Amino acid sequence: MSFFDGIEIAGSGMKAQRLRMNIISANIANADSVKTKEGGPYRRRDVVFEAKEYPKFSDILKEVKVADVVRDDTPPKLKYDPHNPLANKDGYIAYPNINPVVEMTNLIDAMRTYQANVSVVDSAKQMAQSALSVLRG
């Protein structure tokens, strides 16, 4: 493993967590969106990271990959509001199945993971600077 591998790994982790934060933010922003272009309420999305089996331990530390962004197809929450023009024939409006507490917890997790990767890059930068100062004498 070379010196730059750590920076590359942390960079891929930062990229993956940034995408995750964007998806979570979109979920929070659309928690009350009852009508989309596709029809029906907004559907919660989530990022799936790719898991691989590696023959050697050193090969585990290559990069973080996003396998997919999946849509949650659980049934929407129904709220009774017969006077709303978007209500169905029984007077219910379908709302996204988004729990703000869960989304905020996921967002905090993604932010902390992103920050851990930033710390790795900062540590690598400090080690490089220290090595250069030793070489300068």
Secondary structure, 3 states (H helix, E strand, C coil): CCHHHHHHHHHHHHHHHHHHHHHHHHHHHCCCCCCCCCCCCCCCEEEEECCCCCCCHHHCCCCCCEEEEEECCCCCEEEECCCCCCCCCCCEEEECCCCHHHHHHHHHHHHHHHHHHHHHHHHHHHHHHHHHHHHHC
